[in-house]
Amino acid sequence: MSHATFNRRWATVLTEALTRHDIRHICIAPGSRSAPLALAAAANEKLVCHTHFDERGLGFLALGLAKSSGQRVAIVVTSGTAVANLHPALVEAGQGGEKLVAITADRPTELIGCGANQAIKQPGIFASHVTATLNLPRPTPEIPARWLVSALDTLLAGQKNGAVHINCPFAEPLYGDDEGEYLAWANELGEWWHSPDPWLRYPAVPGVPLMPDWFFARQLRGVAIVGRVSAAEGQKIAEWAEQLGWPLLGDVLSQSGQPLPFSALWLGHPEARKALNEAQLVIQFGSSLTGRNLLQFQQQCRSAKWWLIDPLPGPRDPAFHQGIRVQARAGEWLDSHPAMPRQPWCPQLQVLADRTGRYLTQHLTAFGEAQLAQRLPELLTEKGVLFLGNSLAIRLVDALARLPAGYPVYSNRGASGIDGLIASAAGVQRGLGQPLLLLLGDLSALYDLNSLALLQQASAPVVVLVINNQGGQIFSLLPTPQRERERFFAMPPRIDFSHAAAAFGLNYRRAENWQVLEEAVAEGFTRGVTLVEVVCDGDAGAQTLASLLREVMTL
């Protein structure tokens, strides 16, 4: 049993080292090989432990926690295919920049490649989708504890964004009582146990690059594009752009209040293009833009100088503009680049936005996805959070809704997949502790159905709006062959979500008109977790969006 005790001692040092890097949440899946890690985490009072039986959902739960807390989140899984199930969440974290620490238990070297049970080649399994990997040796007292903490500190100090992978082989036995053995090995770390600091510290390099010509640049005819930023940053950018007199083109994730709403529709209008051709400087804050027209403007704009402010590394610009790329958080950059009050230089865009808004009010009268997207702000609860699913749902909201400034909006727009959306939303809710509204499609809900179990532990009311439009109607916006669309693209599930709600003990409502939907959501925010199945007419939402994109061009 002495080896089981040392496995536990090794795991205790490892989990304690995590807490020195702002890790407070750790997500744990069941498994025997990972038992030393799970038991060590459970015994550490600095860690909040979350559990789930599905590793794929567990990874997305951690992703949601990382989004809402702004901190690293650790994940512990056992060996074998349990490890592979983390891959989608780590891909999304790599694209979105959330910091995840995947800690995977492993068989020792002699059990790899010999037919041993639940043993696969785990080192390097996540390839380029993690920023770094630490392959630990088999725990042995011959390796000093100071080496282990130094290796962990070096790995985590270098993690600026995305996920890292720590692979931990453990030899049996894995269980046993702690008889006090090997305490001297751990006590070698001395006062470190009572300190909040890492063993090995890497001081951060402070400072945001200053634009030397900002005094003159802010007097140009500028445009602000706002992609994925925080709620506080979205509000700050909107106020800054208003002072400068610059039009702000806000993505659905900008949380800016979208001073020029519905730009996803009117941005392709000839009047808008003519006006924006006069721009001398475009400053984009954040990436991962949603709307097709905004992406086309980004692609086609060549006359203006282009600056991109985003905390993630790399170009982050699929149009590859010549310009200036600043790796910084929007809020910090704004603090160093104050606005100069000026009159708006492009008032015609406000006219287009107002004209489009009146048109939508007059024409979106039939109940369905489009009307739901337009009136979504009416369903939001005070001091709540909104999580938007991918595919058609987020595109409709981007085009048709004007979300309130500073209202927290989350999504998985890194890789933009439909997997793990319920789990990610559950993580966001746990991280913030606020009421949450989740909007997603039927296929997305089915893909992550297991994660409804995670909502059973929600600390505030949660309303899940599942748009049942009989499958992946996003493909109705694409030139998919009509004859094969239903079978190979939309794949209508023909499912009644009341049974899913019942299976997980959730409240359930079915809504086929706006009045029932409004009542169901309002009631849902007074109790537990409610799944509201919004029954819509096939591809009506997609076709409405397509027709609006055409019609707005003639306003």
TAUR-V932932 format. One record per pair of residues at least 24 apart in sequence whose ideal C-beta (glycine too) atoms are under 10 Angstrom apart, sorted by the first residue. I is the first residue (numbers start at 0). J is the second residue. Records with the same first field share a line. If there is no record, write none. Layout:
I=J + J
//
This chain:
0=172 + 174 + 175 + 176 + 177 + 178 + 180
1=140 + 172 + 175 + 178 + 180 + 181
2=138 + 139 + 140 + 169 + 170 + 171 + 172 + 173 + 175 + 180 + 181
3=34 + 35 + 169 + 170 + 171 + 172 + 173 + 174 + 175 + 176 + 177 + 178 + 180
4=35 + 172 + 175 + 176 + 177 + 178 + 179 + 180 + 181 + 182
5=35 + 138 + 139 + 140 + 169 + 170 + 180 + 181 + 184 + 185
6=34 + 35 + 36 + 38 + 39 + 137 + 138 + 167 + 169 + 170 + 171 + 172 + 173 + 174 + 175 + 181
7=34 + 35 + 36 + 38 + 39 + 42 + 138 + 169 + 173 + 174 + 175 + 176 + 177 + 180 + 181
8=35 + 39 + 138 + 140 + 144 + 177 + 180 + 181 + 182 + 184 + 185
9=35 + 36 + 39 + 135 + 136 + 137 + 138 + 139 + 140 + 142 + 144 + 147 + 167 + 169 + 181 + 184 + 185
10=34 + 35 + 36 + 37 + 38 + 39 + 40 + 42 + 43 + 75 + 102 + 104 + 138 + 167 + 169
11=35 + 36 + 38 + 39 + 40 + 42 + 43 + 144 + 177 + 185
12=39 + 138 + 144 + 145 + 147 + 148 + 151 + 184 + 185 + 187 + 188 + 191 + 192 + 198
13=39 + 40 + 73 + 102 + 135 + 138 + 144 + 147 + 148 + 150 + 151 + 165 + 167
14=38 + 39 + 40 + 41 + 42 + 43 + 45 + 46 + 73 + 75 + 102
15=39 + 40 + 42 + 43 + 45 + 46 + 148 + 151 + 185 + 188 + 191 + 192
16=144 + 147 + 148 + 149 + 150 + 151 + 152 + 154 + 155 + 188 + 191 + 197 + 198 + 199
17=43 + 45 + 46 + 71 + 73 + 100 + 102 + 151 + 155 + 165
18=43 + 44 + 45 + 46 + 73 + 195 + 197
19=45 + 148 + 151 + 152 + 155 + 191 + 194 + 195 + 196 + 197 + 198 + 199 + 200
20=70 + 71 + 73 + 98 + 100 + 151 + 152 + 154 + 155 + 156 + 158 + 197
21=68 + 69 + 70 + 71 + 72 + 98 + 155
22=46 + 47 + 68 + 70 + 71 + 72 + 73 + 98 + 100 + 155
23=47 + 64 + 68 + 70 + 71 + 72 + 73 + 430
24=48 + 49 + 60 + 61 + 64 + 65 + 67 + 68 + 70 + 71 + 72 + 73 + 74 + 426 + 429 + 430
25=49 + 50 + 61 + 64 + 71 + 72 + 73 + 74 + 75 + 100 + 102
26=50 + 51 + 54 + 56 + 57 + 58 + 59 + 60 + 61 + 62 + 63 + 64 + 72 + 73 + 74 + 75 + 76 + 85 + 88 + 99 + 101 + 102 + 422 + 426 + 429
27=51 + 57 + 73 + 74 + 75 + 76 + 77 + 102
28=52 + 53 + 54 + 55 + 56 + 57 + 58 + 74 + 75 + 76 + 77 + 81 + 84 + 85
29=54 + 57 + 76 + 77 + 81
30=54 + 75 + 76 + 77 + 78 + 79 + 81 + 103 + 104 + 117
31=77 + 78 + 104 + 117 + 169 + 171 + 173 + 174
32=76 + 77 + 78 + 79 + 81 + 103 + 104 + 105 + 106 + 107 + 117 + 118 + 167 + 168 + 169 + 170 + 171 + 173
33=75 + 76 + 77 + 78 + 81 + 102 + 103 + 104 + 105 + 167 + 169 + 173
34=75 + 77 + 104 + 169 + 173 + 174
35=75 + 104 + 138 + 167 + 169 + 173 + 174
36=73 + 75 + 76 + 77 + 102 + 103 + 104 + 165 + 167 + 169
37=75 + 76 + 77 + 104
38=173 + 174 + 177
39=75
40=73 + 75 + 102
42=177
45=195
46=73
47=72 + 429
48=73 + 75
49=74 + 425 + 426 + 429 + 453 + 456
50=75 + 453 + 456
51=422 + 425 + 449 + 450 + 452 + 453 + 456
52=449 + 452
53=81 + 84 + 419 + 422 + 447 + 448 + 449 + 450 + 452 + 453
54=80 + 81 + 82 + 83 + 84 + 85 + 86 + 88 + 103
55=81 + 83 + 84 + 85 + 86 + 87 + 88 + 418 + 419 + 422 + 446 + 447 + 449 + 450
56=84 + 88 + 418 + 419 + 421 + 422 + 423 + 425 + 426 + 447 + 448 + 449 + 450 + 451 + 452 + 453
57=81 + 84 + 85 + 88 + 419 + 422 + 426 + 449 + 450 + 453
58=84 + 85 + 86 + 87 + 88 + 89 + 90 + 91 + 92 + 99 + 101 + 162 + 418 + 419 + 422 + 423 + 426
59=85 + 87 + 88 + 91 + 92 + 411 + 416 + 418 + 419 + 420 + 421 + 422 + 423 + 424 + 425 + 426 + 447 + 450 + 453
60=88 + 419 + 421 + 422 + 423 + 424 + 425 + 426 + 427 + 429 + 430 + 450 + 453
61=85 + 88 + 89 + 92 + 97 + 98 + 99 + 100 + 101 + 162 + 422 + 423 + 426
62=87 + 88 + 89 + 91 + 92 + 95 + 97 + 99 + 162 + 411 + 413 + 419 + 422 + 423 + 426 + 427
63=88 + 97 + 386 + 409 + 411 + 419 + 420 + 421 + 422 + 423 + 424 + 425 + 426 + 427 + 428 + 429 + 430 + 431 + 450 + 453
64=97 + 99 + 423 + 425 + 426 + 427 + 428 + 429 + 430 + 431
65=92 + 95 + 96 + 97 + 98 + 99 + 100 + 162 + 423 + 426 + 427 + 430
66=92 + 95 + 96 + 97 + 386 + 407 + 409 + 410 + 411 + 423 + 424 + 426 + 427 + 430 + 431
67=97 + 384 + 386 + 407 + 409 + 423 + 424 + 426 + 427 + 428 + 429 + 430 + 431 + 432 + 433 + 435
68=97 + 98 + 426 + 427 + 429 + 430 + 431
69=97 + 98 + 229 + 430
70=97 + 98 + 430
71=97 + 98 + 99 + 100 + 155 + 158 + 162 + 163
72=97 + 98 + 99 + 100 + 162 + 426 + 430
73=98 + 99 + 100 + 101 + 102 + 165
74=99 + 100 + 101 + 102 + 103 + 162 + 164 + 165
75=100 + 101 + 102 + 103 + 104 + 165 + 167
76=101 + 102 + 103 + 104
77=103 + 104 + 105 + 117 + 169
78=103 + 104 + 105 + 106 + 110 + 111 + 115 + 116 + 117 + 118 + 119 + 121 + 166 + 167 + 168 + 169
79=103 + 104 + 105 + 106 + 116 + 117 + 118 + 119 + 121
80=117 + 119
81=117 + 119
82=119 + 121 + 124 + 125 + 164 + 166
83=119 + 121 + 124 + 125
85=124 + 125 + 128 + 129 + 162 + 164
86=124 + 125 + 126 + 128 + 129
87=128 + 411 + 414 + 416 + 418 + 419
88=128 + 162 + 411 + 414 + 416 + 418 + 419 + 422 + 423 + 426
89=124 + 125 + 126 + 128 + 129 + 161 + 162 + 163 + 164
90=125 + 126 + 127 + 128 + 129 + 161 + 162 + 413 + 414 + 416 + 418
91=128 + 161 + 162 + 411 + 412 + 413 + 414 + 415 + 416 + 418 + 419 + 423
92=128 + 129 + 130 + 160 + 161 + 162 + 163 + 411 + 413 + 414
93=125 + 127 + 128 + 129 + 130 + 160 + 161 + 162 + 311 + 413 + 414
94=128 + 161 + 286 + 287 + 311 + 411 + 412 + 413 + 414 + 415 + 416
95=160 + 161 + 227 + 286 + 287 + 311 + 410 + 411 + 412 + 413 + 414 + 415
96=159 + 160 + 161 + 162 + 227 + 286 + 287 + 309 + 310 + 311 + 312 + 413
97=160 + 161 + 162 + 411 + 413 + 423 + 426
98=130 + 155 + 158 + 159 + 160 + 161 + 162 + 163
99=129 + 158 + 161 + 162 + 163 + 164
100=129 + 133 + 151 + 154 + 155 + 158 + 162 + 163 + 164 + 165
101=125 + 129 + 132 + 162 + 163 + 164 + 165 + 166
102=133 + 135 + 163 + 164 + 165 + 166 + 167
103=164 + 165 + 166 + 167 + 168
104=166 + 167 + 168 + 169 + 173
105=134 + 135 + 137 + 166 + 167 + 168 + 169
106=137 + 168 + 169 + 170 + 171
107=136 + 137 + 138 + 168 + 169 + 170 + 171
108=136 + 137 + 168 + 170
109=137 + 168 + 170
110=168 + 170 + 171
111=168
121=164 + 166 + 167 + 168
122=164 + 166 + 168
123=164 + 166
124=164 + 166
125=162 + 163 + 164 + 166
126=164
128=161 + 162 + 164 + 414
129=158 + 161 + 162 + 163 + 164 + 165
130=154 + 157 + 158 + 159 + 160 + 161 + 162 + 163 + 164 + 312
131=155 + 157 + 158 + 161 + 162 + 163 + 164 + 165
132=162 + 163 + 164 + 165 + 166
133=163 + 164 + 165 + 166 + 167
134=164 + 165 + 166 + 167 + 168
135=165 + 166 + 167 + 168 + 169
136=167 + 168
137=167 + 168 + 169 + 170
138=167 + 168 + 169 + 170 + 181
139=170 + 184
140=180 + 181 + 183 + 184 + 185
141=184
142=184
143=184 + 187 + 188
144=181 + 183 + 184 + 185 + 186 + 187 + 188 + 191 + 198
145=187 + 188 + 189 + 191 + 198 + 199
146=198
147=184 + 185 + 188 + 198
148=188 + 191 + 197 + 198 + 199
149=197 + 198 + 199
150=198 + 199
151=197 + 198 + 199
152=196 + 197 + 198 + 199 + 200 + 201
153=197 + 198 + 199 + 201
155=197 + 201
156=197 + 199 + 200 + 201 + 202 + 203
157=201
159=203 + 310 + 311 + 312 + 326
160=310 + 311 + 312 + 326
161=311 + 312 + 413
205=331
206=327 + 331 + 335
207=308 + 325 + 326 + 327 + 328 + 330 + 331 + 332 + 333 + 334 + 335 + 336
208=308 + 323 + 324 + 325 + 326 + 327 + 332 + 335
209=325 + 332 + 335 + 336
210=282 + 306 + 323 + 325 + 332 + 335 + 336
213=335 + 336 + 337 + 339
214=336 + 337 + 339
216=279 + 280 + 282 + 304 + 306 + 336
217=242 + 243 + 245 + 280 + 282 + 336 + 337 + 338 + 339 + 341
218=243 + 279 + 280 + 339 + 341
219=243 + 245 + 278 + 279 + 280 + 303 + 304 + 341 + 344
220=244 + 245 + 246 + 274 + 275 + 277 + 278 + 279 + 280 + 303 + 341 + 344 + 345
221=245 + 246 + 278 + 279 + 280 + 281 + 282 + 303 + 304 + 306 + 341 + 344 + 345
222=246 + 247 + 248 + 274 + 275 + 277 + 278 + 279 + 280 + 281 + 282 + 283 + 296 + 300 + 303 + 305 + 344 + 345 + 348
223=247 + 248 + 249 + 253 + 255 + 258 + 280 + 281 + 282 + 283 + 284
224=248 + 249 + 250 + 253 + 262 + 281 + 282 + 283 + 284 + 285 + 286 + 288 + 293 + 296 + 297 + 300 + 305 + 307
225=249 + 250 + 252 + 253 + 254 + 255 + 257 + 282 + 283 + 284 + 285 + 288 + 329
226=250 + 251 + 252 + 253 + 283 + 284 + 285 + 286 + 287 + 288 + 289 + 293 + 297 + 307 + 309 + 315 + 329 + 412
227=251 + 252 + 253 + 254 + 284 + 285 + 286 + 287 + 288 + 289 + 309 + 311 + 408 + 409 + 410 + 412 + 413
228=252 + 253 + 254 + 255 + 284 + 285 + 286 + 308 + 309 + 310 + 328 + 329 + 330
229=254 + 285 + 328 + 329 + 330 + 405 + 407
230=254 + 255 + 384 + 403 + 404 + 405 + 406 + 407 + 408 + 409
231=329 + 330 + 405 + 407
232=284 + 285 + 308 + 328 + 329 + 330 + 331 + 332 + 333 + 405
233=257 + 284 + 285 + 329 + 330 + 402 + 404 + 405 + 406 + 407 + 408
234=330 + 404 + 405 + 406
235=284 + 329 + 330 + 333 + 334 + 405
236=282 + 284 + 285 + 308 + 329 + 330 + 332 + 333
237=404 + 405
238=333 + 338 + 404
239=282 + 284 + 329 + 333 + 336 + 337 + 338
240=282 + 284 + 338 + 343
241=338 + 340 + 343
242=337 + 338 + 339 + 340 + 341
243=282 + 337 + 338 + 339 + 340 + 341 + 342 + 343 + 344
244=338 + 339 + 340 + 341 + 342 + 343 + 344 + 345 + 346
245=278 + 280 + 281 + 282 + 338 + 341 + 343 + 344 + 345
246=271 + 274 + 275 + 278 + 343 + 344 + 345 + 346 + 347 + 348 + 349 + 352
247=284 + 348
248=275 + 281 + 283 + 288 + 290 + 292 + 293 + 296 + 297 + 348
249=284 + 293 + 397 + 401 + 402 + 404
250=284 + 285 + 286 + 287 + 288 + 289 + 290 + 293 + 294 + 393 + 397 + 408 + 412
251=288 + 289 + 290 + 372 + 385 + 387 + 393 + 394 + 395 + 396 + 397 + 398 + 399 + 400 + 401 + 402 + 408 + 410 + 412
252=285 + 287 + 288 + 289 + 387 + 393 + 396 + 397 + 402 + 408 + 409 + 410 + 412
253=284 + 285 + 288 + 289 + 397 + 402 + 404 + 408
254=385 + 402 + 403 + 404 + 405 + 406 + 407 + 408 + 409
255=284 + 402 + 404 + 405
256=401 + 402 + 403 + 404 + 405 + 406
257=352 + 397 + 400 + 401 + 402 + 403 + 404
258=348 + 349 + 352 + 401 + 404
259=345 + 348 + 349 + 351 + 352 + 353 + 355 + 401
260=349 + 352 + 353 + 355 + 356 + 359 + 398 + 399 + 400 + 401 + 402
261=290 + 351 + 352 + 353 + 354 + 355 + 356 + 358 + 359 + 373 + 397 + 398 + 399 + 400 + 401 + 547 + 551
262=290 + 292 + 293 + 296 + 348 + 351 + 352 + 355 + 397 + 398
263=288 + 289 + 290 + 291 + 292 + 293 + 294 + 355 + 394 + 395 + 396 + 397 + 398 + 399 + 400 + 544 + 547 + 548 + 551
264=290 + 292 + 351 + 352 + 355 + 356 + 358 + 359 + 397 + 398 + 399 + 544 + 547 + 548 + 549 + 550 + 551 + 552 + 554
265=292 + 348 + 350 + 351 + 352 + 353 + 354 + 355 + 356 + 358 + 398 + 548 + 551 + 552 + 554
266=290 + 291 + 292 + 293 + 294 + 295 + 296 + 348 + 351 + 352 + 551
267=291 + 292 + 293 + 295 + 296 + 548 + 549 + 551 + 552
268=292 + 347 + 348 + 351 + 354 + 355 + 551 + 552 + 553 + 554
269=552 + 553
270=347 + 348 + 350 + 351 + 354 + 552 + 554
271=296 + 345 + 347 + 348 + 350 + 351 + 352 + 551 + 552
272=296 + 299 + 300
273=347
274=344 + 345 + 346 + 347 + 348 + 350 + 351
275=299 + 300 + 302 + 303 + 345 + 347 + 348
276=300 + 301 + 302 + 303
277=302 + 303 + 344 + 345
278=302 + 303 + 304 + 305 + 344 + 345
279=303 + 304 + 344
280=304 + 305 + 306 + 322
281=305 + 306 + 307 + 320 + 322
282=306 + 307 + 308 + 322 + 323 + 325 + 329 + 332 + 336
283=307 + 308 + 309 + 315 + 316 + 320 + 322 + 329
284=308 + 309 + 325 + 327 + 328 + 329 + 330 + 332 + 333
285=309 + 310 + 311 + 315 + 328 + 329
286=310 + 311 + 313 + 314 + 315 + 316 + 317 + 412 + 413
287=311 + 315 + 410 + 411 + 412 + 413 + 414 + 415
288=317 + 397 + 412
289=387 + 389 + 393 + 394 + 396 + 397 + 398 + 410 + 412 + 415
290=393 + 394 + 397 + 398 + 548
291=394 + 397 + 398 + 476 + 544 + 548
292=397 + 398 + 548 + 551
293=397
294=318
306=332 + 336
308=332 + 333 + 336
311=413
351=551 + 554
352=401
354=551 + 554
355=398 + 399 + 547 + 550 + 551 + 554
356=399 + 401
357=554
358=547 + 550 + 551 + 554
359=398 + 399 + 400 + 401 + 547 + 551
362=543 + 546 + 547 + 550
363=399 + 543 + 547
364=513
365=513 + 536 + 539 + 543
366=510 + 511 + 512 + 513 + 514 + 515 + 516 + 533 + 534 + 535 + 536 + 539
367=395 + 466 + 468 + 513 + 533 + 534 + 535 + 536 + 537 + 539 + 540 + 542 + 543
368=392 + 395 + 396 + 399 + 438 + 440 + 466 + 468 + 472 + 533 + 535 + 536 + 538 + 539 + 540 + 541 + 543 + 544
369=395 + 398 + 399 + 535 + 539 + 540 + 541 + 542 + 543 + 544 + 546 + 547
370=395 + 399 + 513 + 516 + 535 + 539 + 540 + 543
371=395 + 396 + 399 + 400 + 438 + 464 + 466 + 510 + 513 + 516 + 533 + 535 + 540
372=396 + 397 + 398 + 399 + 400 + 438 + 466 + 540 + 543 + 544
373=398 + 399 + 400 + 401 + 543
374=399 + 400 + 513 + 516 + 517
375=399 + 400 + 401 + 402 + 436 + 438 + 464
376=400 + 401 + 402 + 403 + 406
377=513 + 516 + 517 + 520
378=436 + 438 + 462 + 464 + 516 + 517 + 519 + 520 + 521 + 523 + 524 + 531
379=403 + 406 + 408 + 434 + 436 + 520 + 524
380=433 + 434 + 435 + 436 + 459 + 460 + 462 + 520 + 521 + 523 + 524 + 525
381=406 + 433 + 434 + 524
382=406 + 407 + 431 + 433 + 434 + 459
383=407 + 428 + 431 + 433 + 434 + 435 + 436 + 459 + 460 + 461 + 462 + 524
384=408 + 409 + 424 + 427 + 428 + 430 + 431 + 432 + 433 + 434 + 435 + 436 + 437 + 459 + 461
385=409 + 410 + 424 + 427 + 435 + 436 + 437 + 438
386=410 + 411 + 420 + 421 + 423 + 424 + 425 + 426 + 427 + 428 + 435 + 436 + 437 + 438 + 439 + 461 + 463
387=411 + 412 + 420 + 424 + 436 + 437 + 438 + 439
388=417 + 420 + 421 + 423 + 424 + 437 + 438 + 439 + 440 + 442 + 443 + 444 + 447 + 463 + 464 + 465 + 466
389=414 + 415 + 416 + 417 + 418 + 420 + 439 + 440 + 443 + 473
390=415 + 416 + 417 + 420 + 439 + 440 + 442 + 443 + 466 + 471 + 472 + 473 + 474 + 476 + 541
391=439 + 440 + 443 + 466 + 468 + 471 + 472 + 473 + 474 + 475 + 476 + 538 + 540 + 541 + 544
392=417 + 420 + 437 + 438 + 439 + 440 + 443 + 464 + 466 + 468 + 473 + 540
393=438 + 439 + 440
394=473 + 476 + 540 + 541 + 544
395=438 + 466 + 473 + 540 + 541 + 543 + 544 + 547
396=438
397=544
398=543 + 544 + 547 + 548 + 551
399=540 + 543 + 544 + 547
407=431 + 433 + 435
409=435 + 437
410=438 + 439
416=443 + 446
417=442 + 443 + 444 + 445 + 446 + 447 + 471 + 473
418=443 + 446 + 447 + 450
419=443 + 446 + 447 + 450
420=444 + 446 + 447 + 450 + 463
421=446 + 447 + 448 + 449 + 450 + 451 + 452 + 453 + 454 + 461 + 463 + 465
422=447 + 449 + 450 + 451 + 452 + 453 + 454
423=447 + 450 + 453
424=450 + 453 + 454 + 457 + 461 + 463
425=450 + 451 + 452 + 453 + 454 + 455 + 456 + 457 + 461 + 528
426=450 + 453
428=453 + 454 + 456 + 457 + 458 + 459 + 460 + 461 + 528
429=453 + 454 + 456 + 457 + 458 + 459
431=458 + 459
432=457 + 458 + 459
433=458 + 459 + 460 + 461
434=458 + 459 + 460 + 461 + 462 + 523 + 524 + 525
435=459 + 460 + 461 + 462 + 463 + 524 + 528
436=460 + 461 + 462 + 463 + 464 + 520 + 523 + 524 + 531
437=461 + 462 + 463 + 464 + 465 + 528 + 530
438=462 + 463 + 464 + 465 + 466 + 531 + 533
439=463 + 464 + 465 + 466
440=464 + 465 + 466 + 467 + 468 + 470 + 471 + 472 + 473 + 533 + 535 + 540
441=465 + 466 + 467 + 468 + 469 + 470 + 471 + 472 + 491 + 492 + 493 + 494 + 496 + 532 + 533 + 534 + 535
442=466 + 468 + 469 + 470 + 471 + 472 + 473 + 489 + 490 + 491 + 492 + 494
443=471
444=492 + 494 + 496 + 499 + 530 + 532
445=490 + 492 + 494 + 496 + 499
448=494 + 496 + 499 + 502 + 503
449=503
450=503
451=496 + 499 + 500 + 502 + 503 + 504 + 505 + 528 + 530
452=502 + 503 + 504 + 505
453=503 + 528
454=503 + 504 + 505 + 527 + 528 + 529 + 530
455=503 + 504 + 505 + 527 + 528
456=528
457=505 + 527 + 528
459=524 + 527 + 528
460=506 + 522 + 523 + 524 + 525 + 526 + 527 + 528 + 529
461=505 + 506 + 523 + 524 + 527 + 528 + 529 + 530
462=506 + 508 + 519 + 520 + 521 + 522 + 523 + 524 + 527 + 528 + 529 + 530 + 531
463=496 + 499 + 500 + 505 + 506 + 507 + 523 + 528 + 529 + 530 + 531 + 532
464=510 + 516 + 519 + 520 + 523 + 529 + 530 + 531 + 532 + 533
465=494 + 496 + 499 + 500 + 530 + 531 + 532 + 533 + 534
466=531 + 532 + 533 + 534 + 535 + 540
467=491 + 492 + 493 + 494 + 495 + 496 + 509 + 510 + 511 + 532 + 533 + 534 + 535
468=533 + 534 + 535 + 536 + 537 + 538 + 539 + 540 + 541
469=493 + 494 + 534 + 535 + 536 + 537 + 538
470=537 + 538
471=538 + 541
472=535 + 536 + 537 + 538 + 539 + 540 + 541 + 542 + 544
473=538 + 540 + 541 + 544
474=538 + 541
475=537 + 538 + 539 + 540 + 541 + 542 + 544 + 545
476=538 + 540 + 541 + 542 + 544 + 545 + 548
477=541
484=538
485=537 + 538
489=537 + 538 + 541
491=537
494=532
495=532
496=530 + 531 + 532 + 533 + 534
497=530 + 532
499=530 + 532
500=528 + 529 + 530 + 531 + 532
501=530
503=528 + 530
504=528
505=529 + 530
506=530 + 531
507=531 + 532
508=532 + 533
509=533 + 534
510=534 + 535
511=535 + 536
//
